[in-house]
Structures are given as structure tokens and as C-alpha cells.
Amino acid sequence: MSSRTLPLLFINLGGEMLYILDQRLRAQNIPADKAKKVMNDIITTMFNKKFLEELFKPQELYSKKALRTVFDRLAHASIMRLNQASMDKLYDLMTMAFKYQVLLCPRPKDILLVSFNHMDAIKDFVRDTPSILSQVDETYRQLIEIYTPLSAGEFQLIRQTLLIFFQDMHIRVSIFLKDKVQNSNGRFVLPTSGPLPCGTQVPGQIRQFSCSGEEVKRLQFSIGGNYTSAPREGSFEMFGERVIKLGTNMYSVSRPVETHMSGTSKNSAQHTKVNTAPNPLAKEELNLLARLMGGMEMERPGNTDSGFRVNLFATDEEEEEALISRPEELSYEVIRIQATKDKQTNAELAKIMGEFGECGDPAPTASNKGDDLLAMMDGL
């Protein structure tokens, strides 16, 4: 497992979330000023300095439930609201899109180019807001500083960590099904043709050399595919052409997007036993959530009437049906932690910790309004 995977996972999933929300805000004809506020608020929260400081610390990847909780809070960082079924669908689309991109990366290092494609799009969303642009640019600098020096082996470890995280997720997505890159069981179809990784020769030849290094024989063999030489390498700088198209907005052409539970996912509940044993990572995950959410400084709308709901389904009836029919093992049971600074929050957090059987001393009481979950969790 790589301890440098979490920032890339978060940024790429966040980019996919913004693509989907942008498409749905347009489809529902949300007024431009409200749509812009939603995008700006979410991006501001995503790139909050304290939040990113916690995110970029080397750490193991946490569970799907923990990550889903962070994105649930992030999606509600503005005046937009999502019902549970729409949030489920949003998270399914995000994760399956990034899983497909990780699988198709020609080289493990290209995951960084996919991340830069997402960052480029995020930057374009806030191009008219200099204060948010500066936050995004700082994240670019951190990505370049931390990840460009990594070796091919370290990127392979990151890729393997991501694939392990995604390995049990087989949600069918209509766009992928129509493009015939996903099978009916939710598994992706990997191409056996196309451009090769940068620096790789087109296969099909076996060359034999003498002891002196001279080529003495050349044999041809069938490769079972139509491979082409790799295009030039994409830019790993803040500005530049990425060349690779993975991570760009696949919703730029308006197409309805539906998700469906694969047959494998539906039936797996019958064979899966619920693990009631205490999770040794439970406290660590809760600490992570508290630290991350403590860094999320969100503006709550003063006028509740200005809020609106976004539906990722065609109708409210479809949304309700999706909630009822969703397999139990795919319900993430999002942990609700409010990153406020009052005594009630501290008591609720202590109660949650007690349910894990890990709670020792009572949670400290915030001494002033400036205290947050970051400080509170120091005592755990």
C-alpha cells in the first residue's frame, strides 16, 4: 500500500464530482448565479488550506465509508442539496469513472497526468474568481513537488493501491455500456489495441544479438492487436498539454447517465456475512474524518429559501425507487460529523467513540470559538 495515494484519489474523485454536478445543474436549468455559487463553494472547500494539509500527510488509504462521508459533506458545502439516492448515484459515477481511468492509464505515472486533467478543468470552473484560483494553484505546486520525483515503482504502488480500493465496485454506467467499454456484469473491457505507453516500442518483433552486440536475427510474430507508437509525453508542469485524454470531462456532450447495480453486486449480499468484530481502524478513521472535516470551513446560507435540490435521476419517482432497490451492502451508512465548535458536537463525537469501545477520557470542551475538531481530536 502506498501512503501517497489519498490526495490523488481525492482530487480525481472531486474532479469527477464537479463534472457531474456541472452537467446536472445545466440540465435542471438552475440559474447561472446559483450554479456558479455551488461550484465555487465546493471548490473553495476542496482546496481549503487546512483541509489539504491533512490530506497531503502520508497516510494509509481509509475505507469507502470514510471517504464517502467526506464527499457527502463536500457535496453539501453550498446551497445545493442532494437526497440519499442522488448522492449514492453521484458517488457511484465518480468512483466508476476514476476506476476506468486508472485501469486505462498506459503507465502508472500517467495517473498524475489524469490528476492534472482534473485540476485543469477545476481551474477553468473558477477562472473568474482569483481568490479560489490561488488555492488551486497552490495545490498544483504541491502535486508537482511531491509526485514528479517519484519513481516508476512508487507510481506502480499507487496504482495498485487504487485498484485494490476499487476492486469490488462493479456499478454499471450507461455511458460506458453504450460505448461498449463495460460489460453487463459491471466489469470494464480493456482494449488490446491503440497507442502504447510513452517510451515503448511497438511489439511484434524478436531480435537476437551476438555476444558483441550485433543484431544477427529478427523474427516477426502476431500480436493480436493493432498497436501504434506512443504520442509525445504529456506535460507534468502547471501549464502544458497533457496529451492523455483520461480525466477530461466525458459529460461535455449531453447524454443521459444512469447507473445500475450489476447482477454480481445484487447477488453478493446473499453470500456475504456481516463482520461484527471490532474494526481496529475505526478510531483512526474517525480521527481522519474529524481532522479533515475540521479543516472544511463552510459558509451556511443565511436564507434557507435560497437553497435548492438537485436530482440525478430523470424523475422523483425514479430517485425514490433507486433508494428502495439499492443493495444493502452498497449503502455506505454515512457517518455524520458536524465540524462545529460547540459542546453538543463534542458530546456526540464522544458518544460515537464510545460505540466503538475505544473512548477513554471525555472529549475536552472547546474553550473558545476558535477551537475546532482538529484541536479536539488531539486528546483522543
Secondary structure, DSSP 8 states (H G I E B T S, - for coil): --TT-HHHHHHHHHHHHHHHHHHHHHHTT--HHHHHHHHHHHHHHHT-HHHHHHHTS------HHHHHHHHHHHHTSSSEE--HHHHHHHHHHHHHHHHHHHHH-SSTTHHHHHHHHHHHHHHHHTTT-HHHHHHHHHHHHHHHHHHTT--HHHHHHHHHHHHHHHTT--EEEHHHHHTT-B-TTS-B---SSEE--TT---S-EEEEE-TTS-EEEEEE---SS-EE--------SSSS-----TTS-TTSS-----EEE-HHHHHHHHH-----S--TTHHHHHHHHHHHHHT------S-GGG-EE--SSSSHHHHHHHHHHS-GGG-----------SHHHHHHHHHHHHHTT---S------STT--HHHHGGG-
